[in-house]
Amino acid sequence: MDRIPILRMGDTLLVTIQVDMQDQTALALQEDLADRIAATGAAGVLIDISALEIVDSFVGRMLSTISGIARILSATTVVVGMQPAVAITLVELGLSLEGVRTALDVERGMALLARLRRENALGA
């Protein structure tokens, strides 16, 4: 089974999915990411799916679940690099990815996380 690497960049965890997501890989990623958020105290999670050409309903739900887990652990998740065909497929499947923030690319995703951290710091 493939494991998805999780890189730490400051207080952000970066996940770049370069392989087709099988169910077991997706479940392992959820668990690995939850463990890393808890261990590092990461404030943000950036998931790059630009290499994925196909996303099924399971992977779509997995992205929502990861976002929910991260939120409970006080981290914000941003999914970046979604291909237009993937966005269309998710909408056709009826998956709106409720609670999942998105950005076009990694640079914009990192900027979004930084802005959200500033807003949270001001509101706290």
C-alpha positions as CSV (number, residue, x, y, z in Angstrom):
1,M,0.0,0.0,0.0
2,D,1.3,3.5,-0.9
3,R,1.7,6.0,1.9
4,I,1.3,9.7,1.1
5,P,4.2,11.8,2.4
6,I,3.3,14.6,4.8
7,L,5.8,17.5,4.9
8,R,6.0,20.2,7.5
9,M,6.5,23.8,6.5
10,G,6.5,25.9,9.6
11,D,3.1,25.4,11.2
12,T,1.6,24.0,8.0
13,L,1.5,20.4,6.8
14,L,1.8,19.9,3.1
15,V,0.3,16.8,1.5
16,T,0.9,16.3,-2.3
17,I,-1.1,13.4,-3.6
18,Q,0.9,12.0,-6.6
19,V,-0.7,8.5,-6.8
20,D,-4.2,7.3,-7.6
21,M,-6.1,7.2,-4.3
22,Q,-7.2,3.7,-3.4
23,D,-9.5,3.4,-0.5
24,Q,-6.8,2.0,1.8
25,T,-4.4,4.8,0.9
26,A,-7.0,7.4,1.6
27,L,-7.8,5.8,5.0
28,A,-4.1,5.7,5.9
29,L,-3.7,9.3,4.9
30,Q,-6.6,10.3,7.2
31,E,-5.0,8.5,10.1
32,D,-1.4,9.7,9.3
33,L,-2.6,13.3,9.0
34,A,-4.5,13.3,12.2
35,D,-1.5,11.9,14.0
36,R,0.8,14.5,12.5
37,I,-1.5,17.4,13.3
38,A,-1.7,16.2,16.9
39,A,2.0,15.6,17.2
40,T,3.1,18.9,15.6
41,G,0.3,21.3,16.6
42,A,0.0,22.3,12.9
43,A,-2.4,25.2,12.3
44,G,-2.8,24.5,8.6
45,V,-3.1,21.6,6.2
46,L,-2.5,22.1,2.5
47,I,-3.6,19.2,0.3
48,D,-2.4,19.4,-3.3
49,I,-4.5,17.3,-5.7
50,S,-3.2,18.7,-8.9
51,A,-1.9,15.3,-10.0
52,L,-5.3,13.7,-9.6
53,E,-7.3,13.4,-12.9
54,I,-10.1,11.4,-11.4
55,V,-11.8,11.7,-8.0
56,D,-14.6,9.4,-7.1
57,S,-17.2,9.9,-4.4
58,F,-15.0,8.1,-1.8
59,V,-12.1,10.4,-2.3
60,G,-14.4,13.4,-2.3
61,R,-15.8,12.3,1.1
62,M,-12.3,11.6,2.3
63,L,-11.3,15.2,1.6
64,S,-14.3,16.4,3.6
65,T,-13.5,14.0,6.4
66,I,-9.9,15.1,6.6
67,S,-11.0,18.7,6.7
68,G,-13.4,17.9,9.6
69,I,-10.7,16.0,11.5
70,A,-8.3,18.8,11.1
71,R,-10.9,21.4,12.2
72,I,-11.5,19.4,15.4
73,L,-7.7,19.4,16.0
74,S,-7.6,23.2,15.5
75,A,-6.1,23.2,12.0
76,T,-7.5,24.7,8.8
77,T,-7.5,22.6,5.6
78,V,-7.1,24.0,2.1
79,V,-7.3,21.8,-1.0
80,V,-5.4,23.2,-4.0
81,G,-4.8,22.3,-7.6
82,M,-8.2,20.8,-8.4
83,Q,-8.5,20.1,-12.2
84,P,-11.6,21.4,-13.9
85,A,-12.7,17.9,-14.7
86,V,-12.4,16.9,-11.1
87,A,-14.5,19.9,-10.0
88,I,-17.2,19.0,-12.5
89,T,-17.2,15.3,-11.4
90,L,-17.6,16.3,-7.7
91,V,-20.5,18.6,-8.6
92,E,-22.1,15.9,-10.7
93,L,-21.7,13.4,-7.8
94,G,-23.5,15.9,-5.5
95,L,-20.4,16.5,-3.4
96,S,-20.0,20.1,-2.5
97,L,-17.1,19.4,-0.1
98,E,-18.8,21.3,2.7
99,G,-16.3,23.0,5.0
100,V,-13.4,22.4,2.6
101,R,-11.6,25.6,1.5
102,T,-10.0,25.6,-1.9
103,A,-7.5,27.6,-3.8
104,L,-6.2,27.3,-7.4
105,D,-2.6,26.5,-6.5
106,V,-0.1,26.0,-3.7
107,E,1.0,29.6,-3.6
108,R,-2.6,30.9,-3.3
109,G,-3.4,28.1,-0.8
110,M,-0.5,29.2,1.5
111,A,-1.6,32.8,1.2
112,L,-5.2,31.8,2.2
113,L,-3.9,29.9,5.2
114,A,-1.8,32.9,6.3
115,R,-4.8,35.3,5.9
116,L,-7.1,32.9,7.9
117,R,-4.5,32.7,10.7
118,R,-4.3,36.5,10.8
119,E,-8.1,36.8,10.9
120,N,-8.3,34.2,13.7
121,A,-5.5,36.0,15.7
122,L,-7.4,39.3,15.4
123,G,-10.7,37.6,16.4
124,A,-9.2,35.8,19.4
